Amino acid sequence: MANADQSYQRCIIKSFKHDGSLHRMWLENWQVPEGRLYPQHASESMWVFLNDQTTIVEADGKQWVSRIPAVSFFMQDQWFNVVALLEDKGIRYYCNLASPPYRYADVLTYIDYDLDVVLLPNGTVLELDRDEFLRHKDTYRYSEAVQAQVEAGLATLQDTIARQSSPFGDDAIRSYYEQWKQQLSREGERQHP
């Protein structure tokens, strides 16, 4: 039996809109055990999750299965989260401007504030959906405090990308993914001798 500190824990990730309505759910994610976190990630109290071909449920109930493996990073005091997508041409970082995450039992939640930043494998940085953020600012009546937090989160995120600071590191992403796949393989061998 694996040490509990080394066991990956299953988790559902739910993102909501500011009014509390569901935005999107990722049904099967696996949290990297604390004992397997990179020291930098552990020191920053990051929650790191992996998924591969997980079912995703949209707000309207439509379901689809992700095709790209992902390693997601949630920082408990930051207004953004980072999803590293392991694509054939390299790792693409998709960053959501969002409330700090909240975790209860096997469910992690956060509020998505529309604004996104993408870091492409070639180093290009793109800001996406500013128009959606501005539209929803009025629709959902974002307070001035929320708007300031989102903009401050954006500035912190842009600085983190520019400095290539944690969690932006392809080697760590690949290592987390490979360790997880090896663990799944070992567990499969034990279940089917």
N, C-alpha and C positions, 0 to 999 in steps of 0.2 A: 504493500500500500504506500502511495506517495505521501511524503510529508505535507501536511495541510498548507504550510507556508509556501510550498512549491506547486500547489494545484491551481489550475486555471479555473476561475469561477465564471459561470454563465451569467449573462446580464442582458436585459432589454434596455435599449436606449430610445428615449422618447424626446422629440423636440416639440415645443409648443409655440404658438404665437402669443403676443403680449396679452391678448384677452383671455388666455387660457385654453383656446381651441387647439386641437391636435394639429401639428404640422406634418410630422413624419415619425415612423417607428422603424428601428432596426431590431429584428426579433432575436437574432442569435449572435451574441458578441461574447468574447472570452477575455476576462481581465487578467493581465499579467500579474502573477503573484509578487508581492512586495519583495521577496527574497531574490527575484529574478530581474528586478528593475536595474537599469544603469544607475550608478551612484548619483549622477547629476539629476536624473528624473526622480529618484527616491528623495533626494535632499530638497527638491521643490514640491514634494508631496503630490506628484502627478498620478493620475489614474490613467493607465494605458490599456487599451482594448484592441483585440484583433477580430476580424471577421473575414470570411471567404464564402462567397455564394450564400449570403444571408438573405432571408426574405425581408423586403422593405414594404411597409404599408403606408400609403399616402393618406392625406386628410380625407379624401373622398372615398376611401376604402379600397381603392385599386392596389393590387399587390404585384410586385415584380421581384426578381432575384438579382442581386448585384453580381456582376461578372468580374469585378476587379478586387483582389485582396486589399484589405485596408488595415492600417494601424492608426488608431485614434488616440489623441492626447487631450486630457481634460485637466486644467489647472484650477484648483479650488478657489483662487482669488483673482482670476483673470476674466475679462469680458470677451474672451474668444476661445475657440477650441480648434484643434488642428487634426485633419484627417490626411494621412499619407497614403496615397494610392499607388500600389506597386504595378505599374504598367510596363509593357514590353519595352518601351523606349526610355524608361527611367521612372523615377519617383516624382509624382505630381502631388504637391501639398495644397489641399483645399481647406481654407481657413474660414470658419464661420464667426462673425461678430455675434456674440451671444452672452446671455447672463452666465455668471459662474454656475457650475453644475451642482445639482442636488442629488444625493444618493439615498435611497431607502430600500433596504433588503436587496433584491436583485434587479432593481430598476434605477437607472440614472436618467435624470431629466434636466432640461435647460430651456430657456426661451430664446428662440432664433430671431435676430433683429435684421434679417434680410441681407445686410451688407456682407460681401464676401471678398476674400483676397485669395488669388491663386498664384502659387510659385511653380513655374514650369521647370521640367528637367534641365532646360538650357539656361536657367537663371532669370528668365523674364518674369516680372511681377505684374499682375493685373488686378485692378479693383473692379468688382462686379456689383451690379444691382443697386447702385446709389439711387437710381430713380424709384426702385421698389421701396427702399428705406424711406425716402422722402414722402412717397405716397402713403405708406403705412404709418408714418409718423403722425399724419393727420387722421387716418382711419381709426387707428388704435389709441390715439391721443397719448403718445409718448410724453412723459413729463420732461421738463428741462433737465432734471437730474439723470434720467435714463439716457437722453440724447447726449449729455456730457460724458456719461460712462461709456457709451458706444464709441464716441469719437476718441476718448482717451484710450480705450481698448484698441482701436484702429492704429493710433500713434505708437502704442507699445508693440503691437504686432509688427508694424512696418519696421520699427527699430530692431526687433528681434530677428526678422528676416535679413535685414541689412547686415547685422553682425554675425549672421549664421549661427545664432545661439540655439540652445535647446528649446524645443524638440526638433529643430531642423538639422538632421544628420542622417544621411542615407545609410551609413553603416549600421547605426542603431536600429533603424527601421528593418533592414534586411535580417539582422540578428534576431530581433524579436519574432519576426515571421518564421524564420528557420527553426528556432527553438520550439515554437508552438507546433509547427508541422511535425517535428521529430517526436514531440510528446504525444500528439494524436496518433502517430504511427506506432509508437510503443504501446499505447493503450489498446489500439486495434489488434496488435499481435497478442496481447494478453487475453483479449476477449475471444479471439479465434485462433487457438493454438493449432 
